[in-house]
Amino acid sequence: MKSLVSAKGGHTRRKEVCMGCGQSTFTKDYARGERTCSVCGLVASDRTTDTGPEWRAFTAEEENARARVGAPATYTIADKGISTMIDWRNRDASGKAIKSTTRAAMYRMRKWHIRSRLHSSQHRNLSIAMSEMHRLSSQLGIPRDVRETAALLYRKALITKLVRGRSIESVVAASIYLACRIHRIPRPLDEIVAETNVDRKKVGYAVRMVVSRVNVTVPLPSAKDLIPRLSSDLMLEGRTVEKATEIINQAKENYVTIGKSPGGIAGAALYIAGILEDDRRTQREIAHASRVTEVTIRNRYKELVRVLGITIDVNS
């Protein structure tokens, strides 16, 4: 077996090929530790490393009992899920009761273990913030990868002392909002504020503070990102969604989207696409789904038709 190195687009690629036939398809035999060519049968390697466990298990119960790993580390838990816990039950690992002579020592260990975990103010702050973030993310249906990004943003804000003097809920809501922006998931600020007990003004101020003080790049909101969600809420057909996306691309090329609300542009594009594809929705329905007014949809609709030169049959 030999390696061929190729460079394309500034990236180096390494491809392993068979020395006998030049093909690159191999079969692994884990029992023998061999790697053979699937075409000619040449043994390319006879020293394959076994990365599995050194123990064997024949049932699911045995596999769970012998596994020595836990859950992966995560930013959504205050201690990242890697700290230890001392159980309050006076029993050892095998389930036997602890002797009375060691119970006092175990009691002292539990007490100091709890004190060491919650000793710093940052850890106490993270415990409250991560609990609130889990609640708010569950209410909004935020994916797990977005939660990880939001938790990382909050930790950076806590390190830079942005949380001091502000409510934890406002910074948590700002972190979730910015994480949705980073992952291109449309979540308006009003929708996030509706699930919290904090004023919108405080959350908006926290968003501006995190963007200015924390080293994070947040992309600008785009009307194209709103199309999948709005089309799903309005139950539009696929051809209508494709036409609306095409209209937004043309509007961006003609600089129509600059300074305009993404919700208004997306709603107007869907309204025009619905007329062109005979899949119409009223301006009131689109305005309600886009969280803008009907006047905004009407103004953006007129502007897009005028600039892009779209012909609309009023009688259709």
C-alpha positions in Angstrom: 0.0 0.0 0.0 1.3 3.4 -0.9 0.1 7.0 -0.4 -0.5 9.5 -3.2 -0.5 13.2 -2.3 -2.4 15.7 -4.3 -3.0 19.5 -3.8 -6.2 21.1 -4.8 -7.6 24.5 -3.9 -4.8 25.1 -1.4 -5.6 21.8 0.5 -3.4 18.7 0.5 -5.1 15.4 0.1 -3.6 12.0 0.9 -5.0 8.9 -0.9 -4.0 5.3 -0.2 -3.8 3.0 -3.2 -2.9 -0.7 -3.6 0.6 -1.5 -4.8 -0.7 -4.4 -6.9 -3.6 -3.0 -8.8 -3.6 0.7 -8.0 -7.2 0.7 -6.6 -8.2 2.4 -3.4 -10.8 0.1 -1.9 -9.7 -2.0 1.1 -11.4 -4.4 3.4 -10.6 -4.7 7.1 -10.4 -8.0 9.0 -10.6 -7.1 12.7 -10.1 -10.7 13.8 -6.7 -11.1 12.0 -5.8 -7.4 12.1 -5.3 -7.3 8.4 -6.2 -4.8 5.7 -6.6 -6.3 2.2 -7.4 -4.9 -1.2 -10.9 -5.6 -2.3 -10.0 -6.0 -5.9 -6.8 -8.2 -6.1 -6.7 -9.5 -2.5 -3.2 -8.2 -1.7 -2.6 -7.8 2.1 -1.8 -4.1 2.4 -1.2 -4.1 6.2 -1.1 -6.9 8.8 -0.7 -4.7 11.9 -4.1 -2.9 12.3 -4.5 -1.3 15.7 -7.5 -2.4 17.7 -9.1 0.7 19.2 -11.9 -1.3 21.0 -12.0 -2.2 24.7 -9.9 -5.0 26.1 -12.9 -6.8 27.6 -15.6 -8.8 26.0 -19.4 -8.6 26.6 -22.0 -11.0 25.3 -25.2 -9.2 26.5 -26.2 -5.6 26.8 -26.2 -5.7 30.6 -22.6 -6.9 30.6 -21.6 -4.2 28.2 -23.2 -1.4 30.3 -21.7 -2.9 33.5 -18.1 -3.1 32.1 -18.1 0.3 30.3 -15.8 2.8 32.1 -16.9 6.0 30.3 -19.5 8.6 31.0 -21.3 11.3 29.2 -19.2 13.7 27.0 -18.1 17.1 28.3 -20.6 19.8 27.6 -20.7 23.6 28.1 -24.4 23.5 29.0 -23.6 22.1 32.5 -21.9 24.4 35.1 -19.1 21.9 35.8 -19.1 20.7 32.1 -20.3 17.3 33.3 -16.9 16.1 34.3 -16.9 16.6 38.1 -17.5 13.8 40.6 -20.4 13.3 43.0 -20.5 11.6 46.3 -23.9 9.9 46.9 -25.9 10.6 50.0 -26.7 6.9 50.5 -24.3 5.2 52.9 -23.5 2.4 50.6 -20.4 1.5 48.6 -20.1 0.7 44.9 -21.3 -2.9 45.4 -24.4 -1.9 47.3 -23.2 -2.9 50.8 -23.7 -0.6 53.7 -20.8 1.5 54.9 -19.4 0.7 58.3 -20.3 3.0 61.1 -16.6 3.8 61.6 -16.3 5.4 58.2 -19.7 7.2 58.1 -18.3 10.3 59.9 -15.5 10.5 57.4 -17.9 10.2 54.5 -20.1 12.9 56.0 -17.1 15.3 56.1 -16.1 14.4 52.6 -19.6 15.1 51.3 -19.7 18.5 53.1 -16.4 19.7 51.8 -17.1 18.4 48.3 -20.3 20.5 48.1 -18.5 23.5 49.5 -15.6 23.1 46.9 -18.1 22.9 44.0 -20.1 25.9 45.0 -17.4 28.0 46.5 -16.7 30.5 43.8 -19.3 33.0 42.7 -18.8 32.2 39.0 -19.8 28.6 39.6 -22.9 29.6 41.4 -23.7 32.0 38.6 -23.2 29.3 36.0 -25.4 26.9 38.0 -28.3 29.4 37.8 -27.6 30.5 34.2 -27.3 27.0 32.8 -30.6 26.0 34.4 -32.3 29.0 32.9 -30.7 28.3 29.5 -32.0 24.7 29.5 -35.5 26.0 30.3 -35.5 28.7 27.7 -34.0 26.4 25.0 -36.6 23.8 25.7 -39.4 26.3 25.4 -38.0 27.6 22.0 -37.0 24.2 20.6 -33.4 25.1 20.2 -31.1 22.3 18.9 -28.3 21.0 21.0 -25.4 22.5 18.9 -27.0 25.9 19.3 -27.2 25.4 23.1 -23.5 24.6 23.2 -22.7 27.8 21.3 -25.0 29.8 23.6 -23.4 28.3 26.7 -20.0 29.1 25.4 -21.0 32.7 24.7 -22.4 33.1 28.2 -19.2 31.7 29.7 -17.2 34.3 27.7 -19.5 37.0 28.9 -19.0 35.9 32.5 -15.2 35.9 32.2 -15.3 39.4 30.8 -17.5 40.4 33.7 -20.4 41.5 31.5 -22.9 39.7 33.8 -22.0 41.8 36.8 -24.8 44.4 37.4 -27.2 42.8 34.9 -29.8 40.1 35.3 -28.7 36.6 34.5 -31.9 36.0 32.4 -31.1 38.9 30.1 -27.6 37.7 29.3 -28.9 34.1 28.8 -31.5 35.3 26.4 -28.9 37.4 24.5 -26.6 34.4 24.3 -29.4 32.2 22.8 -30.4 34.9 20.3 -26.8 35.4 19.1 -26.2 31.6 18.9 -29.3 31.3 16.7 -27.9 34.1 14.5 -24.5 32.3 14.3 -26.1 29.0 13.2 -28.5 30.7 10.8 -31.6 29.7 12.7 -34.3 32.3 12.5 -35.4 33.3 16.0 -36.6 36.9 16.4 -35.7 38.7 19.5 -39.3 39.3 20.4 -39.9 35.5 20.3 -37.1 34.9 22.8 -38.2 37.8 25.1 -41.8 36.4 25.1 -40.5 33.3 27.0 -38.6 35.3 29.6 -39.5 37.7 32.5 -37.1 40.4 31.3 -37.9 43.5 29.4 -37.0 43.6 25.7 -34.9 46.7 26.2 -32.6 44.9 28.7 -32.2 41.9 26.4 -31.4 44.2 23.5 -28.8 46.0 25.6 -27.2 42.7 26.6 -27.0 41.6 23.0 -25.2 44.8 22.1 -22.8 44.4 25.0 -21.9 40.8 24.2 -21.3 41.6 20.5 -19.1 44.6 21.4 -17.1 43.1 24.3 -16.9 39.4 23.5 -14.7 38.1 20.6 -17.4 36.6 18.5 -18.4 37.1 14.8 -22.2 37.3 14.4 -23.5 37.3 10.8 -26.2 39.8 9.8 -29.7 38.5 9.6 -30.8 37.4 6.1 -34.2 37.2 4.5 -33.2 33.9 2.9 -32.8 32.3 6.3 -36.4 33.1 7.2 -37.9 31.4 4.0 -37.9 27.8 5.3 -39.7 28.7 8.5 -42.2 31.1 7.0 -43.0 28.7 4.2 -43.6 25.9 6.7 -45.9 28.0 8.8 -47.8 29.1 5.7 -47.8 25.6 4.2 -46.5 26.8 0.8 -45.5 24.4 -2.0 -41.9 23.8 -3.0 -42.1 25.7 -6.2 -43.3 28.8 -4.3 -40.4 28.5 -1.9 -37.9 28.2 -4.8 -39.4 31.2 -6.5 -39.2 33.3 -3.3 -35.6 32.4 -2.9 -34.9 33.4 -6.4 -36.6 36.8 -5.8 -34.5 37.4 -2.7 -31.3 36.6 -4.6 -32.3 39.1 -7.3 -33.2 41.7 -4.7 -29.8 41.3 -3.0 -28.0 41.7 -6.3 -29.9 45.0 -6.9 -29.2 46.2 -3.4 -32.9 46.3 -2.4 -32.3 44.5 0.9 -29.9 47.0 2.3 -31.5 48.7 5.4 -34.7 46.7 5.2 -36.1 44.3 7.7 -35.4 40.7 6.8 -39.0 39.7 7.8 -40.5 42.3 5.5 -38.3 41.2 2.5 -39.0 37.5 3.1 -42.7 38.1 3.5 -43.0 40.2 0.3 -41.0 37.6 -1.7 -43.3 34.9 -0.5 -46.3 37.0 -1.4 -45.0 37.7 -4.9 -44.0 34.0 -5.4 -47.5 32.9 -4.3 -49.1 35.1 -6.9 -46.7 33.9 -9.7 -47.0 30.2 -8.8 -50.8 30.3 -8.1 -50.2 29.4 -4.4 -51.5 32.7 -2.9 -51.6 33.7 0.7 -53.1 37.0 2.0 -51.0 39.8 3.2 -52.4 39.4 6.7 -51.4 35.8 6.9 -47.9 36.5 5.7 -47.6 39.5 8.0 -48.7 37.4 11.0 -46.1 34.7 10.2 -43.3 37.2 9.5 -44.1 39.2 12.7 -44.3 42.5 10.7 -47.2 44.7 9.8 -49.3 44.5 6.6 -48.1 47.9 5.6 -44.5 46.7 5.7 -45.4 43.7 3.4 -47.3 46.0 1.0 -44.4 48.5 0.8 -41.7 45.8 0.3 -44.0 44.1 -2.3 -44.3 47.4 -4.3 -40.6 48.1 -4.1 -39.6 44.5 -5.2 -42.0 44.6 -8.2 -40.8 48.0 -9.3 -37.0 47.4 -9.0 -37.0 43.8 -10.3 -39.5 44.5 -13.1 -41.8 41.7 -12.1 -45.2 41.6 -14.0 -48.1 40.9 -11.7 -51.5 40.0 -13.1 -53.9 41.9 -10.7 -57.0 40.0 -12.0 -55.5 36.5 -11.3 
